[in-house]
Amino acid sequence: MARKPQSGQFNVMIVGQGGRVGYEALVFAASLAAHAPELIKRLFIAEPQPGPLWPDDPRMSAEVRTALTDLGATVVPFENRAFGNAYPNGNKIEGLSVLPEGEPFVFFDSDTLVTGDLAAVPFDFARPSASMRREGTWPEEELYWPGYTAIWKSLYDRFGLEFESTLDTSQPDEYWQRYMYFNAGWFFHEDPKAFGERFLSYATEIENDPPEELAIQPMRPWLDQIALPLVIQSFGGGRPGPELAGLDGDVTCHWRMLPLLYARESDRVVQVLEEVTAPNRLKKVLKGYDPIKRMVYQGRGQKVRALFDRDDLPRPERKLRNQIKKNGFWMR
């Protein structure tokens, strides 16, 4: 049995690449340095490299890369062999190869803000888990589909995994929340090599040779979230317990797009965003990305914030987006 690491003794991985994701990575790194400084030296930025799966160079600009390393992060290149430009979400799967084998890790999407002491979160790395901040995006209900149970069970059966214990029996049969489905915005395990290899194997098999129950289901952009519950179950994991409530809570925020952050997140999240992006050495780099320039530095985000009551937000998210767009403030 793997020894449980001491507080803060784990690696953190995000993806960094040219354009939006690189700037998001820099904001993540700045927030990590501010709120869990002992982890900044353990932050690995997985950067895809030019190759046949990228028609354009996917690497970050020199300015962003330098700003990341100046904060103390480590930028590590990796080669795409399965995904690439056609499915950038696959970078979180293939990028796990940059992490030291056998050392526990936590992956975060780059559009995440660290707002508390991440090093103090009591991860049990032998029992992997992932984010529950999700909507019922997959599978998609269709006229002639076989239903949630048949679709999910076919996947567990394909990989020889036990299915019944993954069900949340407090939820009704054929309701999406009964089935173990995660947002892939964060996940963790004790060994990135084993986890990454299995994640890649499951994802590529699901896409290239799906069970017949998935015949009319879209695979992208949900492929990472289709495979992730299976990988977690295969390593003896499951839904996160209350000890991980700080993730998607008072320790991290998966903000996804700046207009959504300003519209719906807490005052604390907005405060952290504006504080960590304020230093001039970062500002001169981050203002190269128009949404950060306009939303954060020119105050457009506060105008978005003034449109909404955080205690009475439009549901579902689509309505929130539409209202921001109607007022001319949408950016991504």
N, C-alpha and C positions, 0 to 999 in steps of 0.2 A: 504494500500500500504506500502511495506517495506521501511523504511528510508534508503536513499542512504548513505553508510558508508563513513567516511572521508578517505582521502588518506592514504593508508597503513593499513586500518582497515579491513583486511580480512585474512583468513587462506589460506595456500598453502599446497597442498598434492602431494606427489609422492609415488611410490611403492619402497620398498626396500626388496630384498630377496637374498638368497645365490648366489654366483658367480657374473657374469657380472653386473646384475642389482644393486646389493649392492654397487659395486665400482662406478657405474654411479651415484647412489644416493649421494655418498660422494662427487663426483665432483660437482654435482648440489648444494649441501648444501654449499660447500666452495665458489662457485660463488655467491650464494645468500647472504651469509654473507659478501662478499666483496663489493657487489654493491647495496644491499638493506638491510642493517644490521638491520633495525627495523622490518623486516619480519622473521628473522631467528628464533625468539622465537615463531613464528606462523607457522613454518614448521612442518607438521605431516608426518612421514614416516610410511606408512601402510605396515605392515609385515605379510604375510601369515604364518599360524601356521601348524605344522604337523597334519595330519588327513587322513581319508580314500581317499581323492582326491589327495594326494601327496605320491607317493611311496618312495620318499626320503625327508629328512628334508629340507623344503624350507627357513629356517631362515638364516639371515645373520651371518657371523662370529662374534665372540666377539670383535675382533679388529675393524671391520668396524662399529659395533653398538656403541662401545665406542667413536670412532672418530666422529660419527654423534652427539652423545649427548654432547661431549666436545665442538662442534661448537655451540650448543644451540638448536638443533632440538629435537623433541620428537618422539620416536619410539613407535608405538601403534600396538598391535597384532590384527589380525582379523581371523575369521574362514571362509574357503571356503565352501559354501553350494551348489553352482551350477557349478563352473568351477574347477580351480586347475591346476594340471600338464598338463592335456590334452589341456588346452586353457589358458595359462598364461596371455594373454591380458585381460581376465576377471577379473584380480586383480584390474584393474582401476575402474571397476564397483562395485565389492563387497567391495573393500577397502574404498569406500566413507563412509561406516558405521563408520569409526573411527573418523570422523570429528564432531565437536560440532553442534548439531542440531540448525537450525535457524540462523547460522552465515555464511555470504557469503564466498565463497571459489573459488580458482583457482586450477585446477588440471594440472600438467605437467607430460609428460613422463619423466622417470628418465634420459634418454639420452638427456638432455637439458642443456644448459649453459645460465646462467644469465649474460648478458653483460652490462646492464644499470639499471636504477632505476625502478625496477618493482613496487615499492610502489606508484610511480607517475602516473602509467597508469590509465586513467579515465574509469574504468570498470562501466558499468551499469548492476548491478547484477540482476535486475529484467528482463533484456532482455538477456538471455543466448546466447552464441555463441561459436565458435570453430575454429580451425586452417584451413586455406585454402591452406596450403602448402602440396598439395596432387597431385597425378596423377589419371588417370581414371582406377583405379584397379578393381572397381565393379560397376555394374554387368558386367559379362564377356559376350562378344558377342559370340553367338553360332548359328549354322546353322538354328535351328528351334526355336530360342528364340522369345518371343513376342515383344521385343524392350524395350528401356529405359522407355518410358512413361508408358507402361502397367505394368512393374515391379514396378517402384516407386509408381505409383498411387495405385496399389494393397496393398502396405504397408500402405500408408496414410489412405486408406479406411478401412483397418483391424482395425486400432486404432481410427477410427472416427475423423480423422484430415483433415483439409482443405489442398488441394494439389496445386491448381493453383497459389496461392500467393508465393509459394516456388520456382517457375520457374524463371530463369534469361532469360527473353525474348529477351535480346540482343544476346543470343546464338542460333544457329540453332536448330530446332526440331530434336530429336534423336541424339544430340551431348552431350556427357557426362557432359560437364560443364553447360548445361542448368539446370541440376537437382542439388538440394542442397546436396552436398557431402563434408564431412569434413575429414581431418586427425584428429584422436583422440589424437594428441600429446599435445593439451591443450584445455580445455573447462572450463566454469565457470557458476555459478548460485548463487542465494541468499540463498538456503537451500539444503545442501548436503543430508539430509535424504529423502526429497521429490524427488530430482533429482535421487539419487541412487536407490531408490525403483522402480521408473518408468523405469529407464535404465535397471535394472535387469529384470523387468517384460517384457518389450518389447523384449529384447535380447533373453530371454529363449523361449518366444512364437514364435518368428521368427524362431529360430532353431528347435524347437520341433513340430511346427505346421505351416509351412510356407504357404502363399497363393500359389495357384496352378501355378501362373505365375513364381514362383521361383523354379519350379520343377527340373530344370537342373543346377541351380546356386550353386556354392560352398559357404558355410557359413563361413568357417574358412580359413584364419585368419581374414576375413573382418567383422566378426559379430559385433564388437564394432562400426565400422564405418557405418554399415548398420543401426543399431538402433539409433545412435547418432542424425542424422538429425530429426528423428521422435520425440525424446525426446525434443530437442531444440524447434521444432515447437509447441509441446504440451504446453510448458511454455511461448509461445509468443515471442520466439527468432528468430534468423535468421543469415544470413551471417554477419561477422564482418564489422564494419564501419571503416573509415579512422583513427578514434581516437585510434584504436587498432593496427595500423600499426607497432608499436614497437615490438609486438609479432611476431616472425619470421622475425624480422627486427633488430633494433639497441638496443633492450632491452633483447630479448631472441633468442637463436638459438637451434633448434631441430636438433642435429647433427647426431644422429642415429648410425653411426659407425665411429670409429676414422679415417680409411683411407679416408672415404668420407669427413669428416671434413677438413682434411689437403688438400684434392684435390680441394674442391670447395668453402669453406667458406672464409670470409674476413680476412684480416690481423688482424683486431681487435679481431675476434673470436679466432684465433690461439694465439694471445697475452694473452687474458684472460685465456684460457685453461692452458697455460704454467705458467702463474703467480700464479693462484690459486692452482695448484698442486705442486708448488715449496717448500713450507714450509716442513722442515724435518719431523715434526710430522705427516703430511699427506703422505709424500713420502714413509715413511717406511711401511705404510699400502697399499697405491695404487700400489706400485711395486709388490705386490702379484698377481696382475692381468696382465698377460703377454702382452696384447695389449697396456696397458698404459705404462708398463715398456719399451717396445720396441719402440712404436710410440713417446711417450713424452720424456722419460728420456734418451733413447739411440739414439734419433734423426732420427728414420726411417720415422716419419711423415714429416720431412722437405724434405726427399728424395722423398716422394710421391708428396709433394707440387711442387717440381721443375719439375715434369713431365708435368704440366698443365698450360695453360693460363686461368686464371679465367674469362676472357672476351670472351673465345671461348672454352667452355667445350663441351665434347662429349654429345650428346643427343640421346636417352633417358638415364636415369641413368644406365641402364644395360650396355651400351657401356662404361661408365665411370668405372664401376666396372671391366669390362673385361680388360680394359687397365691396371688398377692397378694390377689385377691378373697376367696378362701377364708379368709384371715387377717383380713379386714375392713379392709384398708388401701387399697383402690382408690379413687382420686379422679381427676377430670378436669375 
